[in-house]
Amino acid sequence: MRILLAEDEKRMAAALVALLRQEKYDVDHVEDGASALSALESGAYDIAVLDVMMPEMNGFEVARRARSSGVTTPILMLTAKSQLEDKVEGLDSGADDYLTKPFQTRELLARLRALGRRSASFQDGKLHFGDLSLDTSRAELLCDTTSQSVRLSEKELHILEYMFINHRQIMTREQLALKIWGFDNEAEYNNVEVYMSFTRKKLAFVGSMVEIKAVRGLGYELRERNV
């Protein structure tokens, strides 16, 4: 799961990045509101954690503009502004949750897990699509109809997790490169194609009716084959 952290206080940001990576999250960090909005609009993130007081654009405005442009990514506001009217403004701007500083790390992680479940539509701790079950904690793909399973590499797991969550959408190569290789990474498009080939082989190995279909000129779509 990839998290966008927008926090301009360097010590706080470093501590949060270390904590989240220790918990096996992929984290990209930005330091101002304009960069946060641009990253959110990319569609590459499962959750965004936004500080309120940031340069260029505050967290409330980032959330407001993101929602007005159709971004549905769950947003957690993380801020020292603890007055009731501040919380109301944050939630009304489009945030899904609001946590004030100082906070306990256990509470932050619990709130992130809750937002992750809401975003990904987990059932029994797994993601489901068609005849497939994806166990993200074990990096395992299971076909329910054949009872065949296979372990996934890190990149294969991230590709399938992203496509399961967004199975109603066509994923462009740009979106996949940004999601899988990271916010500042300049991964070439052939990396996407190579790992798509590996992932397709895993789908075939378990005998699934689900396929990754290339949509000419657009990208890739997760779909069920017609019987």
Backbone bond lengths (Angstrom), bond angles and torsions (degrees), N, CA, C in turn:
res aa  C-N    CA-C-N  psi(-1)  N-CA   C-N-CA  omega(-1)  CA-C   N-CA-C  phi
1 M - - - 1.459 - - 1.523 108.70 -
2 R 1.320 117.50 131.93 1.465 122.23 -176.84 1.523 110.48 -103.60
3 I 1.330 115.20 130.08 1.461 122.26 -178.01 1.519 109.70 -115.84
4 L 1.318 115.74 136.36 1.462 122.07 171.21 1.521 107.82 -97.00
5 L 1.327 116.56 123.60 1.463 122.08 176.61 1.518 108.90 -111.51
6 A 1.320 116.68 118.94 1.460 122.36 176.86 1.524 108.01 -111.66
7 E 1.312 116.00 104.71 1.467 122.24 -175.17 1.529 107.70 -152.26
8 D 1.342 116.98 124.23 1.466 119.67 -176.05 1.526 113.32 -93.76
9 E 1.329 118.24 -10.95 1.462 120.56 178.21 1.531 108.01 -83.96
10 K 1.331 116.72 114.35 1.455 121.48 -165.96 1.531 113.00 -63.55
11 R 1.331 117.93 -42.74 1.472 119.29 -179.53 1.523 111.48 -65.20
12 M 1.329 116.18 -43.95 1.459 120.25 178.06 1.525 110.52 -61.58
13 A 1.321 115.87 -44.33 1.467 119.82 -179.08 1.524 111.09 -62.12
14 A 1.330 116.95 -44.67 1.468 120.35 -179.09 1.525 111.00 -62.55
15 A 1.333 116.53 -41.29 1.461 120.31 179.69 1.525 111.14 -65.18
16 L 1.335 116.80 -42.17 1.463 120.31 -179.20 1.522 111.56 -68.70
17 V 1.321 117.39 -41.08 1.464 120.22 178.09 1.526 109.71 -60.64
18 A 1.336 117.06 -44.94 1.467 120.78 179.25 1.526 111.36 -62.04
19 L 1.335 116.89 -43.42 1.460 121.27 179.73 1.525 111.43 -61.99
20 L 1.316 116.18 -48.23 1.466 120.03 -175.33 1.528 111.35 -68.25
21 R 1.317 116.62 -37.67 1.464 118.60 177.86 1.516 111.02 -69.20
22 Q 1.323 117.08 -33.45 1.465 120.52 174.59 1.522 110.86 -62.20
23 E 1.335 116.16 -31.93 1.464 121.26 178.66 1.534 112.11 -86.65
24 K 1.336 116.89 10.97 1.470 123.93 174.55 1.529 113.95 74.51
25 Y 1.331 117.05 21.16 1.458 119.90 171.42 1.523 108.92 -86.52
26 D 1.333 116.02 147.84 1.456 121.05 167.30 1.527 106.91 -87.26
27 V 1.330 117.05 129.48 1.465 121.13 -172.86 1.515 110.49 -128.13
28 D 1.321 116.82 132.88 1.455 123.15 169.46 1.525 107.50 -117.07
29 H 1.321 116.14 134.98 1.455 120.99 -175.33 1.528 110.68 -114.87
30 V 1.339 116.91 132.44 1.459 122.94 171.45 1.521 107.98 -126.16
31 E 1.357 115.72 160.59 1.459 119.53 -171.74 1.517 114.36 -115.23
32 D 1.326 118.62 1.01 1.466 119.06 -179.56 1.526 110.03 -144.92
33 G 1.333 115.14 162.17 1.450 120.29 -174.28 1.511 114.36 -66.56
34 A 1.325 117.48 -36.78 1.462 119.92 -179.61 1.525 110.93 -63.52
35 S 1.332 116.97 -42.30 1.467 120.35 177.58 1.524 110.88 -66.53
36 A 1.319 116.36 -36.27 1.468 119.89 178.69 1.522 110.93 -63.96
37 L 1.324 116.84 -43.51 1.460 120.07 179.93 1.522 111.01 -64.04
38 S 1.328 116.82 -44.66 1.456 120.65 178.89 1.521 111.32 -59.95
39 A 1.339 116.67 -42.85 1.459 120.44 179.15 1.525 111.31 -65.70
40 L 1.324 116.97 -42.48 1.471 120.29 179.05 1.519 111.18 -61.11
41 E 1.312 116.74 -41.07 1.467 120.36 -177.41 1.522 112.69 -70.56
42 S 1.336 117.33 -12.91 1.463 120.31 177.19 1.519 112.16 -70.20
43 G 1.346 117.35 -21.88 1.460 120.98 -178.27 1.510 114.21 77.06
44 A 1.332 117.52 14.49 1.465 121.24 -173.61 1.519 114.50 -90.30
45 Y 1.324 117.85 -3.18 1.464 120.19 -170.51 1.518 112.68 -116.95
46 D 1.340 114.67 146.09 1.456 121.47 177.77 1.525 111.00 -87.93
47 I 1.323 117.53 -31.01 1.464 123.85 179.79 1.526 107.98 -146.81
48 A 1.330 116.83 144.96 1.462 121.64 172.34 1.522 109.01 -119.12
49 V 1.320 116.24 133.52 1.470 122.49 174.11 1.519 106.47 -111.07
50 L 1.333 117.10 114.26 1.460 121.74 -173.51 1.522 111.35 -115.33
51 D 1.338 115.92 126.63 1.452 120.36 166.12 1.531 107.42 -72.48
52 V 1.310 117.65 153.39 1.470 119.85 178.75 1.521 111.17 -83.00
53 M 1.318 117.47 -51.61 1.462 121.09 -174.75 1.526 110.02 -87.58
54 M 1.344 116.16 94.92 1.457 122.03 179.83 1.523 109.80 -129.47
55 P 1.341 117.34 156.09 1.465 119.71 174.82 1.518 111.62 -64.38
56 E 1.318 115.99 154.65 1.468 125.70 172.93 1.521 113.73 74.35
57 M 1.319 117.52 -42.70 1.468 120.71 -178.83 1.522 108.02 -161.23
58 N 1.340 118.35 128.99 1.462 118.35 -179.10 1.529 111.25 -77.90
59 G 1.329 115.07 166.77 1.462 120.26 -175.23 1.509 113.78 -61.51
60 F 1.337 117.74 -35.30 1.460 120.71 177.48 1.534 110.75 -59.99
61 E 1.337 115.58 -44.53 1.462 119.81 -178.53 1.524 111.29 -69.88
62 V 1.332 116.52 -36.13 1.468 119.78 175.83 1.524 110.02 -59.15
63 A 1.337 116.43 -48.79 1.464 120.47 -179.57 1.525 110.78 -62.13
64 R 1.322 115.95 -43.94 1.462 120.60 -178.34 1.536 111.33 -60.41
65 R 1.324 115.90 -47.32 1.464 119.87 -178.46 1.536 111.40 -69.42
66 A 1.329 115.98 -37.16 1.466 119.24 178.18 1.519 110.88 -62.00
67 R 1.326 116.77 -45.35 1.465 119.76 -179.90 1.528 111.21 -65.82
68 S 1.329 117.30 -37.56 1.459 119.83 -178.84 1.528 111.98 -68.61
69 S 1.353 116.41 -22.63 1.466 119.71 177.38 1.526 112.65 -94.53
70 G 1.327 116.75 7.69 1.462 120.72 173.92 1.509 115.77 94.10
71 V 1.336 118.31 7.81 1.471 120.79 178.90 1.526 109.74 -72.55
72 T 1.332 116.83 128.71 1.470 121.63 -178.81 1.527 112.63 -109.76
73 T 1.315 118.22 2.22 1.465 122.28 -179.64 1.531 111.22 -54.73
74 P 1.329 119.43 129.24 1.462 120.52 176.72 1.527 111.55 -58.46
75 I 1.320 116.44 136.23 1.458 122.06 -177.27 1.528 109.87 -120.83
76 L 1.342 115.32 128.80 1.456 122.16 172.90 1.518 108.19 -110.23
77 M 1.343 116.84 119.58 1.452 121.84 174.44 1.521 108.92 -81.99
78 L 1.335 116.49 130.15 1.455 122.47 -179.36 1.523 107.60 -125.98
79 T 1.340 117.40 108.91 1.453 119.21 -168.62 1.525 112.51 -156.76
80 A 1.324 114.77 160.16 1.463 120.88 175.36 1.521 112.21 -83.94
81 K 1.321 117.89 -7.71 1.467 121.47 -179.47 1.530 108.67 -77.78
82 S 1.327 116.33 106.10 1.461 120.58 -169.24 1.523 114.70 -111.12
83 Q 1.320 117.80 0.50 1.455 120.04 179.43 1.531 110.66 -68.05
84 L 1.316 115.64 151.24 1.453 120.39 -178.72 1.520 111.56 -56.63
85 E 1.342 116.78 -42.31 1.463 118.86 -178.39 1.531 111.89 -64.88
86 D 1.346 116.98 -30.02 1.459 120.14 176.06 1.537 110.82 -67.81
87 K 1.335 115.32 -43.19 1.469 119.12 178.58 1.520 110.89 -63.28
88 V 1.328 116.29 -42.47 1.466 120.14 179.14 1.527 110.13 -61.87
89 E 1.335 116.75 -43.57 1.465 119.78 179.48 1.521 111.25 -62.47
90 G 1.336 115.72 -40.96 1.460 119.15 179.43 1.512 112.60 -62.71
91 L 1.310 116.76 -46.33 1.466 120.71 179.90 1.520 111.12 -67.78
92 D 1.327 116.82 -38.91 1.459 119.90 179.20 1.529 111.96 -69.05
93 S 1.323 117.17 -25.18 1.463 119.78 179.25 1.523 112.18 -75.23
94 G 1.341 116.80 -13.65 1.464 120.05 177.71 1.512 114.76 125.24
95 A 1.336 117.44 -0.28 1.466 119.68 177.66 1.526 110.32 -69.50
96 D 1.328 116.14 150.07 1.458 121.65 178.33 1.525 112.16 -94.14
97 D 1.334 116.19 -22.65 1.463 120.39 -178.92 1.522 108.02 -155.17
98 Y 1.339 116.00 164.42 1.458 121.55 -171.94 1.521 107.57 -146.85
99 L 1.339 116.88 120.13 1.456 121.92 -178.68 1.528 108.87 -126.51
100 T 1.336 116.44 127.91 1.462 120.15 -176.17 1.527 111.52 -95.78
101 K 1.337 114.44 147.97 1.462 122.06 175.00 1.535 109.28 -87.09
102 P 1.339 117.57 144.40 1.471 127.52 -4.78 1.527 110.86 -75.26
103 F 1.313 116.43 157.27 1.462 120.42 -177.40 1.522 109.27 -139.06
104 Q 1.325 116.05 162.14 1.461 122.30 174.81 1.531 108.56 -87.21
105 T 1.318 116.29 135.71 1.469 118.77 -178.40 1.525 111.42 -61.07
106 R 1.330 117.71 -33.30 1.473 119.98 179.05 1.522 110.94 -61.90
107 E 1.333 116.35 -38.00 1.460 118.68 179.24 1.521 110.80 -69.45
108 L 1.323 117.23 -42.17 1.469 120.07 177.78 1.520 110.37 -58.36
109 L 1.326 117.55 -47.88 1.462 120.89 -178.30 1.527 111.24 -64.53
110 A 1.337 117.36 -37.93 1.464 120.34 178.03 1.520 111.05 -64.07
111 R 1.327 116.47 -40.90 1.468 119.69 178.95 1.529 111.45 -67.26
112 L 1.320 116.50 -36.80 1.460 119.34 177.08 1.526 110.89 -66.26
113 R 1.320 116.94 -40.40 1.473 119.43 177.18 1.523 110.80 -61.83
114 A 1.323 116.73 -40.77 1.456 120.35 179.49 1.521 111.03 -64.06
115 L 1.327 117.25 -43.34 1.466 120.37 178.18 1.524 110.78 -66.27
116 G 1.338 117.14 -36.15 1.453 120.64 178.26 1.511 112.22 -64.82
117 R 1.322 116.98 -40.60 1.470 119.83 177.64 1.521 110.53 -64.97
118 R 1.318 117.04 -39.34 1.467 121.09 179.34 1.525 110.66 -64.11
119 S 1.330 115.38 -40.58 1.456 120.48 -177.11 1.520 112.20 -71.10
120 A 1.331 116.57 -41.01 1.454 120.03 -169.96 1.519 114.27 -95.42
121 S 1.317 119.22 -8.73 1.462 122.22 -178.89 1.525 111.12 57.30
122 F 1.320 116.46 55.02 1.455 121.31 178.64 1.519 110.76 -70.83
123 Q 1.334 115.33 146.28 1.445 122.38 170.60 1.527 106.53 -131.02
124 D 1.338 116.69 123.77 1.458 121.21 -179.48 1.529 111.81 55.30
125 G 1.313 116.55 34.86 1.455 120.25 178.46 1.506 114.52 76.14
126 K 1.339 118.36 9.70 1.461 121.56 -177.57 1.532 110.06 -129.66
127 L 1.328 115.27 158.35 1.456 121.38 171.76 1.520 108.43 -96.52
128 H 1.332 115.95 143.90 1.463 120.76 -176.85 1.523 110.92 -129.05
129 F 1.318 114.95 140.60 1.465 121.14 169.88 1.517 108.26 -155.55
130 G 1.346 116.59 130.01 1.454 120.27 -178.49 1.512 110.98 56.24
131 D 1.332 116.17 -127.77 1.470 119.59 179.71 1.530 112.22 -96.67
132 L 1.331 116.79 17.77 1.457 121.56 -175.61 1.523 112.75 -109.91
133 S 1.331 115.06 144.98 1.459 122.60 169.96 1.518 107.42 -124.38
134 L 1.331 116.01 130.31 1.459 121.45 -178.72 1.518 108.69 -113.31
135 D 1.329 116.05 113.92 1.458 122.19 178.22 1.525 106.92 -95.16
136 T 1.338 116.79 100.54 1.463 120.24 -175.05 1.525 112.36 -71.62
137 S 1.329 117.72 -27.31 1.469 119.49 -178.89 1.521 111.54 -72.36
138 R 1.324 117.39 -27.66 1.466 121.49 -179.23 1.523 112.97 -108.24
139 A 1.354 116.44 -0.96 1.475 121.13 -178.00 1.524 110.05 53.97
140 E 1.341 114.98 50.09 1.459 120.64 -175.92 1.527 110.33 -128.69
141 L 1.340 115.17 136.78 1.461 122.20 177.25 1.521 108.78 -111.91
142 L 1.335 116.52 129.04 1.469 121.99 -178.45 1.514 109.90 -123.94
143 C 1.336 115.79 132.92 1.463 120.74 171.93 1.524 108.22 -95.14
144 D 1.331 116.67 119.26 1.461 121.17 -174.66 1.523 112.46 -67.30
145 T 1.330 118.24 -31.16 1.464 120.42 -175.64 1.530 112.68 -81.02
146 T 1.336 118.30 -30.57 1.462 121.09 -179.11 1.525 112.87 -103.20
147 S 1.342 116.38 -13.00 1.474 123.25 -175.69 1.525 112.73 62.51
148 Q 1.324 116.37 16.92 1.455 121.16 175.93 1.528 109.55 -86.54
149 S 1.340 115.85 141.71 1.456 119.91 177.71 1.517 109.55 -133.42
150 V 1.351 114.71 161.75 1.455 119.62 -179.69 1.523 108.33 -152.05
151 R 1.328 116.27 144.58 1.451 121.00 174.71 1.521 109.25 -81.45
152 L 1.333 115.32 148.55 1.456 121.84 -176.57 1.522 110.75 -114.35
153 S 1.324 115.23 147.55 1.458 119.03 170.44 1.523 109.04 -72.58
154 E 1.326 116.28 169.14 1.472 120.16 -179.09 1.524 111.34 -58.52
155 K 1.329 117.81 -45.82 1.464 120.94 -178.15 1.523 111.18 -68.19
156 E 1.331 117.49 -40.79 1.467 120.81 177.69 1.523 110.64 -61.29
157 L 1.330 115.94 -42.17 1.463 120.18 178.82 1.522 110.69 -61.31
158 H 1.331 117.84 -45.91 1.455 120.96 -178.52 1.527 111.36 -65.43
159 I 1.330 116.75 -38.96 1.468 120.13 177.80 1.521 110.73 -61.20
160 L 1.333 116.85 -48.96 1.465 119.78 -177.42 1.524 111.76 -69.03
161 E 1.329 117.36 -38.34 1.462 119.61 177.96 1.527 110.34 -60.18
162 Y 1.320 116.45 -45.37 1.468 121.56 -179.77 1.524 110.99 -64.48
163 M 1.334 116.77 -40.74 1.460 119.83 -177.36 1.526 111.81 -76.46
164 F 1.325 118.20 -31.65 1.463 120.54 174.09 1.530 110.03 -62.12
165 I 1.336 115.26 -47.03 1.456 119.77 -177.26 1.525 111.37 -64.64
166 N 1.331 116.58 -33.92 1.466 121.89 -175.51 1.523 111.83 -113.25
167 H 1.346 116.56 38.50 1.459 119.23 -171.52 1.525 114.30 -67.67
168 R 1.302 118.16 -13.80 1.457 119.74 177.91 1.532 112.14 -89.38
169 Q 1.324 116.83 2.32 1.454 120.67 -174.93 1.525 111.09 -120.86
170 I 1.329 115.68 153.79 1.460 121.65 170.06 1.520 107.51 -86.03
171 M 1.325 116.56 124.13 1.457 122.35 -179.70 1.524 109.44 -93.54
172 T 1.321 117.35 122.17 1.454 120.34 177.50 1.527 109.87 -76.23
173 R 1.340 115.55 161.21 1.461 119.09 176.94 1.531 110.62 -63.34
174 E 1.331 115.94 -34.50 1.469 119.54 178.42 1.526 110.98 -62.81
175 Q 1.342 117.09 -44.61 1.461 120.72 178.91 1.527 111.14 -62.32
176 L 1.323 116.16 -43.36 1.459 120.17 -178.10 1.523 111.20 -67.15
177 A 1.323 116.97 -41.59 1.462 119.90 178.52 1.522 110.61 -62.08
178 L 1.332 116.48 -42.39 1.455 120.96 -179.96 1.518 110.89 -67.08
179 K 1.329 116.44 -42.44 1.455 121.00 -177.90 1.531 112.15 -67.89
180 I 1.320 116.80 -45.00 1.459 120.70 -170.86 1.525 112.19 -87.18
181 W 1.340 116.86 -36.44 1.458 119.41 -175.19 1.528 113.33 -102.06
182 G 1.324 117.54 -10.58 1.445 119.45 170.72 1.509 115.89 110.23
183 F 1.328 114.16 161.47 1.456 122.78 -172.14 1.522 112.66 -59.98
184 D 1.332 118.41 -43.26 1.462 121.75 -176.08 1.528 112.74 -102.63
185 N 1.300 117.26 7.24 1.454 120.17 -175.71 1.522 111.32 -84.31
186 E 1.320 117.00 138.88 1.452 121.67 -179.20 1.526 110.47 -104.20
187 A 1.319 116.34 46.05 1.462 120.97 -179.63 1.520 109.99 -59.66
188 E 1.314 116.10 133.59 1.456 119.70 179.29 1.520 109.66 -73.10
189 Y 1.353 114.48 155.51 1.456 119.04 -176.84 1.524 112.03 -61.75
190 N 1.338 118.04 -28.45 1.467 117.64 -178.60 1.517 111.86 -66.90
191 N 1.371 118.43 -21.85 1.460 120.32 172.47 1.519 110.74 -59.97
192 V 1.337 116.26 -41.88 1.462 120.87 178.06 1.520 109.54 -61.78
193 E 1.312 117.25 -47.00 1.465 120.78 -177.25 1.524 111.52 -64.49
194 V 1.332 116.59 -39.92 1.471 119.94 179.58 1.523 110.44 -62.52
195 Y 1.334 117.65 -47.75 1.457 120.30 -177.85 1.521 112.15 -74.03
196 M 1.316 117.99 -26.31 1.459 120.20 172.03 1.527 109.46 -63.73
197 S 1.329 117.02 -40.26 1.465 120.64 177.82 1.520 111.01 -62.76
198 F 1.343 116.98 -44.40 1.469 120.23 177.47 1.531 110.74 -59.98
199 T 1.336 115.93 -43.88 1.467 120.44 -176.35 1.516 110.76 -67.21
200 R 1.320 117.81 -39.51 1.473 121.02 176.71 1.526 111.23 -60.06
201 K 1.330 116.56 -38.20 1.465 120.10 178.92 1.525 110.82 -64.30
202 K 1.334 117.10 -35.10 1.470 119.86 177.44 1.535 110.63 -67.96
203 L 1.331 117.40 -38.81 1.464 120.60 176.75 1.528 110.40 -62.56
204 A 1.332 116.12 -41.94 1.463 120.00 178.98 1.519 111.18 -67.33
205 F 1.326 116.73 -37.73 1.474 120.71 -178.24 1.521 111.44 -60.48
206 V 1.342 117.94 -41.33 1.468 119.67 -178.30 1.527 111.85 -82.91
207 G 1.345 117.85 -3.95 1.460 120.88 176.50 1.519 114.28 76.05
208 S 1.321 116.99 30.59 1.462 120.62 -176.45 1.524 112.14 -78.15
209 M 1.346 115.50 153.01 1.455 122.29 171.36 1.526 111.59 -87.13
210 V 1.322 116.69 1.41 1.463 121.41 176.99 1.528 108.52 -90.53
211 E 1.319 116.54 139.95 1.451 121.10 178.55 1.523 110.65 -136.16
212 I 1.310 115.28 157.66 1.463 121.41 171.05 1.516 106.77 -99.26
213 K 1.306 115.47 112.27 1.456 122.10 -174.08 1.524 109.78 -100.85
214 A 1.337 115.92 129.29 1.460 120.35 173.83 1.525 108.75 -79.54
215 V 1.318 116.53 127.31 1.461 122.51 178.18 1.525 106.42 -104.76
216 R 1.322 116.22 112.81 1.463 121.61 -171.20 1.525 112.31 -53.68
217 G 1.315 115.48 126.37 1.453 121.10 176.07 1.513 115.11 78.75
218 L 1.355 116.85 -3.31 1.467 119.71 -176.38 1.524 112.87 -120.78
219 G 1.327 117.03 -54.50 1.462 118.71 -177.46 1.511 111.45 158.59
220 Y 1.333 116.24 -133.11 1.461 122.28 -175.03 1.525 110.51 -131.13
221 E 1.333 114.10 148.43 1.465 120.08 178.91 1.517 109.23 -136.30
222 L 1.339 116.20 137.13 1.455 122.55 173.98 1.519 107.84 -87.32
223 R 1.330 116.91 122.45 1.462 119.01 -177.42 1.523 110.46 -148.22
224 E 1.328 116.01 161.95 1.450 122.24 175.77 1.523 109.63 -91.51
225 R 1.325 116.01 134.39 1.463 119.93 178.39 1.516 110.30 -70.45
226 N 1.319 116.55 145.41 1.466 121.18 173.77 1.512 109.13 -73.08
227 V 1.319 115.84 132.86 1.470 121.01 -179.61 1.519 110.13 -75.15
